[in-house]
Each structure stands twice: as structure tokens, then as C-alpha cells.
Amino acid sequence: MRAIAGLWRWRRNPLRRGTDLAEAWVALVALVLIAVVAPVAGAVTGSLTNDALLRSVEEQRAARHTVTATVLHGLERPPLDPDPETSASRDAHRRVLAAWTGPDGSEHKGAVVSDLDEPRSGDRFTLWTDGAGRVVGRPLDPATATTHAALAGFGACLAAAGLVEGARRLLLWRIVQRRYARWDRAWEQAGPDWGKTGTGA
């Protein structure tokens, strides 16, 4: 990382410029922020995300129920998809017309997706519904929620590190611009006679 190279500008040298020292301080601050603040930001983000997702898991588990549905008859398969990933997931689930009783005792009938390989009339399978018997998705798994939270924390850590590195590069660009401006002023003071014999340069 270039930030570490900037630390060498602290060494004593008669040719060291003020911009060299400023560059070294910018490198040190960036290094500390990337090593300390970025992981803390990732940990805090991951922890907050994990808490929120686990609350969502609990709410979903309280609001969603499994019921047993009965296949009335299978439905025609959709046309083949040229995408092998999509068609593979389609083959794993079959659409059927099914009947089920909701947790509140209401009777329901409709087209749903079953996990049966070859559904036939009278086959039974598990279905997730809300309290009124409407079909809903499976509740989020705690392990999946924790994985999502870890990924969010890792992403926040990378984003914080990238932000610090971007700020370091911007400051370095400004320092280099100031250095070039000083060189231009020094060159103008030296004038066009710089290096000629008898000019005192």
C-alpha cells in the first residue's frame, strides 16, 4: 500500500520539503484509520444488521405457519427456458392446484409451487401461509440472517477503507499540486539565465 511508503518521508534529510512531511502525516492518519476505524465500522454495521435481521426472523416465525396442502391436480409446465440455471430451478418445483386449510380455519384453493417430484392428486406437501391462510415465503433462517449481517459488516469495512484511501489520494493530489506550484515559483525566480556562467546561479 502506498500509504506505508509515505511514512518514510519522516526520515531526516536536508532535502526534505514541508510537503514531504505533510504527505507522511497523511499516510500515517490513513493507515490508522484503515487499521482501526474501518474494522470498527464493519463490526458495528454487522452487529446492528444482525440484530435487525434476527428480529425480522422472529417476527416472520411468529406470523408465518406451516400447513399441509393437498394436490388436486398438476398444472401444465411452463415452456422450457434456454437458461440452464432457471430451468434447473424450475424442474425442482412443480406448480399444482392445491387445497389447504389456513391456521384460522379458512379453506383455500389455488395454484402453488410444491416440492414434490411428480405430484399426483391426493399427494400432500407443506406450505407456508400467514395467519389468514394466504401463501407466503418461507421465513428467513437465522443462519442466513447471520451470513447476510457478516457480509454487510465486511462490505461496510471495505467501504470505510475505500473512503479513507480515496480521501488520502485526494489530499496527496493537493499536496503534489502545491509542490508543483512552488517549483514553478522557484523556477520563475531563477529566471531564464539559470545555469549560465557569471549569473551567480
C-alpha positions, 0 to 999 in steps of 0.5 A: 500500500502506498500509504506505508511508503509515505511514512518514510518521508519522516526520515531526516534529510536536508532535502526534505520539503514541508510537503514531504512531511505533510504527505507522511502525516497523511499516510500515517492518519490513513493507515490508522484509520484503515487499521482501526476505524474501518474494522470498527465500522464493519463490526458495528454495521454487522452487529446492528444488521444482525440484530435487525435481521434476527428480529425480522426472523422472529417476527416472520416465525411468529406470523408465518405457519406451516400447513399441509396442502393437498394436490388436486391436480398438476398444472401444465409446465411452463415452456422450457427456458434456454437458461440452464440455471432457471430451468434447473430451478424450475424442474425442482418445483412443480406448480399444482392446484392445491387445497389447504386449510389456513391456521384460522380455519379458512379453506383455500384453493389455488395454484402453488409451487410444491416440492414434490417430484411428480405430484399426483392428486391426493399427494400432500406437501407443506406450505407456508401461509400467514395467519389468514391462510394466504401463501407466503415465503418461507421465513428467513433462517437465522443462519442466513440472517447471520451470513447476510449481517457478516457480509454487510459488516465486511462490505461496510469495512471495505467501504470505510477503507475505500473512503479513507484511501480515496480521501488520502489520494485526494489530499496527496493530489493537493499536496503534489499540486502545491509542490508543483506550484512552488517549483514553478515559483522557484523556477520563475525566480531563477529566471531564464539565465539559470545555469549560465556562467557569471549569473551567480546561479 
